[in-house]
Amino acid sequence: MTGFLGSDLRTKTATIYDTGDDRISYTNIGPLGLAILSVFAKQAETANKYLYISTATVSQNEILTALEKATGEKWTINKVSTKEAGKIGAEKMAKGDFSGIVSLLHRHMYGGDTGRDFREKLSNGLLGLPSESLGETERDTVAGKRP
């Protein structure tokens, strides 16, 4: 709803970084909470390990397509370079403007060189996380059922 990930439901506007085709592992809040509970319940299996979780690994363009389908509307697209986002974020931070962290996060999330596709490392099975589909997530988000 806030547009933090690049999709603004209020204005039907999507910011697509670089080509928008790189796949990124995302996690909804519900499974994140379940993962935390599962770590406490499975301390022996999860101690001292990196745990990777993901609701879906999709591209920005796939998210945009799902949102357009869920809203029944064509969205406005703004194209942005991750290198430019990183530069803007660093400049803001250097001036003490902490809003620059958002641009730096976008650089890290969407830059093609940052290792944000976790499919080969997922701990979802170990943690007993349910699977969710992109379409289900977007329909629920548009309907106001997800934050």
C-alpha beads as a LAMMPS data file, in Angstrom:
LAMMPS data file: protein, C-alpha beads

147 atoms
146 bonds

1 atom types
1 bond types

-500.0 500.0 xlo xhi
-500.0 500.0 ylo yhi
-500.0 500.0 zlo zhi

Masses

1 110.0

Atoms # bond

1 1 1 0.000 0.000 0.000
2 1 1 2.880 2.400 0.743
3 1 1 4.713 1.954 -2.536
4 1 1 7.912 0.974 -0.732
5 1 1 8.614 -1.930 -3.099
6 1 1 7.908 0.247 -6.126
7 1 1 4.175 -0.335 -6.600
8 1 1 1.725 2.336 -5.438
9 1 1 -1.858 1.050 -5.284
10 1 1 -3.322 4.524 -4.703
11 1 1 -1.910 6.006 -7.910
12 1 1 -1.623 2.759 -9.926
13 1 1 2.020 3.603 -10.572
14 1 1 4.935 1.166 -10.642
15 1 1 8.613 2.015 -10.472
16 1 1 10.565 -0.590 -12.417
17 1 1 14.290 -0.732 -11.729
18 1 1 16.599 -1.552 -14.645
19 1 1 14.833 -4.106 -16.908
20 1 1 12.423 -5.328 -14.227
21 1 1 13.156 -8.929 -15.254
22 1 1 15.545 -9.963 -12.464
23 1 1 13.937 -12.325 -9.960
24 1 1 13.809 -11.364 -6.294
25 1 1 12.787 -13.464 -3.288
26 1 1 10.021 -11.709 -1.350
27 1 1 8.374 -12.703 1.912
28 1 1 4.931 -11.691 3.143
29 1 1 4.560 -10.657 6.786
30 1 1 2.508 -13.724 7.798
31 1 1 5.119 -16.299 6.759
32 1 1 7.826 -14.130 8.304
33 1 1 6.072 -14.374 11.673
34 1 1 5.621 -18.129 11.257
35 1 1 9.314 -18.476 10.419
36 1 1 10.283 -16.682 13.631
37 1 1 8.006 -18.945 15.691
38 1 1 9.408 -22.006 13.947
39 1 1 12.985 -20.985 14.763
40 1 1 12.056 -20.972 18.456
41 1 1 10.304 -24.335 18.120
42 1 1 13.224 -25.903 16.188
43 1 1 16.209 -24.446 17.969
44 1 1 18.425 -27.497 17.505
45 1 1 17.834 -27.552 13.715
46 1 1 18.180 -23.801 13.198
47 1 1 20.918 -22.760 15.647
48 1 1 23.867 -20.891 14.126
49 1 1 22.511 -21.139 10.561
50 1 1 21.554 -18.614 7.962
51 1 1 17.895 -19.209 7.150
52 1 1 16.465 -18.032 3.843
53 1 1 12.707 -17.735 3.452
54 1 1 10.555 -16.592 0.583
55 1 1 6.865 -16.386 -0.197
56 1 1 7.649 -16.025 -3.902
57 1 1 10.618 -15.353 -6.165
58 1 1 9.347 -13.132 -8.949
59 1 1 10.365 -10.202 -11.116
60 1 1 9.072 -6.661 -10.841
61 1 1 7.394 -7.125 -14.218
62 1 1 5.559 -10.227 -12.938
63 1 1 4.364 -8.229 -9.915
64 1 1 3.168 -5.442 -12.196
65 1 1 1.261 -7.910 -14.384
66 1 1 -0.388 -9.455 -11.300
67 1 1 -1.323 -6.021 -9.931
68 1 1 -2.814 -4.924 -13.255
69 1 1 -4.846 -8.125 -13.338
70 1 1 -5.979 -7.727 -9.704
71 1 1 -6.994 -4.080 -10.177
72 1 1 -8.348 -4.456 -13.712
73 1 1 -6.405 -1.344 -14.715
74 1 1 -3.302 -0.511 -16.742
75 1 1 -0.638 1.067 -14.536
76 1 1 1.751 3.956 -15.176
77 1 1 5.368 2.787 -15.276
78 1 1 8.414 4.795 -14.223
79 1 1 11.804 3.327 -15.206
80 1 1 14.766 3.904 -12.871
81 1 1 18.391 2.777 -12.948
82 1 1 19.566 0.991 -9.794
83 1 1 22.958 2.683 -10.190
84 1 1 21.243 6.068 -10.204
85 1 1 19.133 5.079 -7.181
86 1 1 22.310 4.100 -5.338
87 1 1 23.990 7.387 -6.242
88 1 1 20.988 9.456 -5.120
89 1 1 20.700 7.467 -1.889
90 1 1 24.391 7.884 -1.062
91 1 1 24.256 11.626 -1.772
92 1 1 21.241 12.078 0.513
93 1 1 22.825 10.057 3.301
94 1 1 26.076 12.056 3.017
95 1 1 24.031 15.214 3.638
96 1 1 22.337 13.680 6.695
97 1 1 19.068 13.036 4.822
98 1 1 18.128 9.567 6.004
99 1 1 15.381 9.246 3.392
100 1 1 18.287 8.169 1.171
101 1 1 18.159 4.741 2.804
102 1 1 15.099 3.900 0.670
103 1 1 17.044 4.508 -2.552
104 1 1 19.971 2.486 -1.202
105 1 1 17.616 -0.375 -0.306
106 1 1 16.135 -0.273 -3.802
107 1 1 19.662 -0.411 -5.242
108 1 1 20.389 -3.471 -3.146
109 1 1 17.027 -5.172 -3.763
110 1 1 16.813 -4.646 -7.498
111 1 1 20.451 -4.404 -8.622
112 1 1 21.402 -7.402 -10.733
113 1 1 24.560 -8.052 -8.733
114 1 1 23.237 -8.345 -5.181
115 1 1 22.201 -12.007 -4.768
116 1 1 18.546 -11.489 -3.955
117 1 1 17.208 -14.747 -5.442
118 1 1 17.126 -17.278 -2.576
119 1 1 15.479 -20.219 -4.375
120 1 1 18.583 -22.433 -4.111
121 1 1 18.948 -21.764 -0.361
122 1 1 15.374 -21.782 0.973
123 1 1 14.624 -22.968 4.497
124 1 1 10.842 -22.918 3.969
125 1 1 10.572 -26.722 4.270
126 1 1 12.651 -26.873 7.445
127 1 1 10.496 -24.156 8.990
128 1 1 7.185 -25.638 7.770
129 1 1 6.118 -22.533 5.896
130 1 1 3.044 -22.733 3.652
131 1 1 3.365 -21.825 -0.003
132 1 1 1.600 -18.746 -1.347
133 1 1 1.099 -17.604 -4.921
134 1 1 1.866 -14.193 -6.383
135 1 1 -1.702 -13.880 -7.654
136 1 1 -3.125 -14.651 -4.210
137 1 1 -0.788 -12.117 -2.600
138 1 1 -1.687 -9.361 -5.059
139 1 1 -5.452 -10.026 -4.874
140 1 1 -5.326 -9.924 -1.069
141 1 1 -3.206 -6.755 -1.112
142 1 1 -5.544 -4.967 -3.519
143 1 1 -8.532 -6.062 -1.388
144 1 1 -6.861 -4.605 1.714
145 1 1 -6.344 -8.002 3.383
146 1 1 -2.556 -7.591 3.637
147 1 1 -0.475 -4.708 4.926

Bonds

1 1 1 2
2 1 2 3
3 1 3 4
4 1 4 5
5 1 5 6
6 1 6 7
7 1 7 8
8 1 8 9
9 1 9 10
10 1 10 11
11 1 11 12
12 1 12 13
13 1 13 14
14 1 14 15
15 1 15 16
16 1 16 17
17 1 17 18
18 1 18 19
19 1 19 20
20 1 20 21
21 1 21 22
22 1 22 23
23 1 23 24
24 1 24 25
25 1 25 26
26 1 26 27
27 1 27 28
28 1 28 29
29 1 29 30
30 1 30 31
31 1 31 32
32 1 32 33
33 1 33 34
34 1 34 35
35 1 35 36
36 1 36 37
37 1 37 38
38 1 38 39
39 1 39 40
40 1 40 41
41 1 41 42
42 1 42 43
43 1 43 44
44 1 44 45
45 1 45 46
46 1 46 47
47 1 47 48
48 1 48 49
49 1 49 50
50 1 50 51
51 1 51 52
52 1 52 53
53 1 53 54
54 1 54 55
55 1 55 56
56 1 56 57
57 1 57 58
58 1 58 59
59 1 59 60
60 1 60 61
61 1 61 62
62 1 62 63
63 1 63 64
64 1 64 65
65 1 65 66
66 1 66 67
67 1 67 68
68 1 68 69
69 1 69 70
70 1 70 71
71 1 71 72
72 1 72 73
73 1 73 74
74 1 74 75
75 1 75 76
76 1 76 77
77 1 77 78
78 1 78 79
79 1 79 80
80 1 80 81
81 1 81 82
82 1 82 83
83 1 83 84
84 1 84 85
85 1 85 86
86 1 86 87
87 1 87 88
88 1 88 89
89 1 89 90
90 1 90 91
91 1 91 92
92 1 92 93
93 1 93 94
94 1 94 95
95 1 95 96
96 1 96 97
97 1 97 98
98 1 98 99
99 1 99 100
100 1 100 101
101 1 101 102
102 1 102 103
103 1 103 104
104 1 104 105
105 1 105 106
106 1 106 107
107 1 107 108
108 1 108 109
109 1 109 110
110 1 110 111
111 1 111 112
112 1 112 113
113 1 113 114
114 1 114 115
115 1 115 116
116 1 116 117
117 1 117 118
118 1 118 119
119 1 119 120
120 1 120 121
121 1 121 122
122 1 122 123
123 1 123 124
124 1 124 125
125 1 125 126
126 1 126 127
127 1 127 128
128 1 128 129
129 1 129 130
130 1 130 131
131 1 131 132
132 1 132 133
133 1 133 134
134 1 134 135
135 1 135 136
136 1 136 137
137 1 137 138
138 1 138 139
139 1 139 140
140 1 140 141
141 1 141 142
142 1 142 143
143 1 143 144
144 1 144 145
145 1 145 146
146 1 146 147
